[in-house]
């Protein structure tokens, strides 16, 4: 199997994970405003690590949620780097 053959599947996976992650951020933002039970940061980070980080990045900008908390952002960017490193590794393992 070639990497080019997997690209549509990877794109779909990232799109679905991004939508799920964006929704999770939106739910957490709403809970924060209403002072209700929040989504654990670990959950948000794991969703990003699983490929949802583009959706998380959009949510941080559009919803202004989790966009200024330095400790969270450090972990967030680490998950982005780890996700991309895994993607690169996968690409090299397949080729």
Secondary structure, DSSP 8 states (H G I E B T S, - for coil): --HHHHHHHHHHHHHHHHHHHHHHHHHHHHHHHHT-----HHHHHHHIIIIIHHHHHHHHHHS--SSS-HHHHHHHHHHHHHHHHHHHHHHHHH-
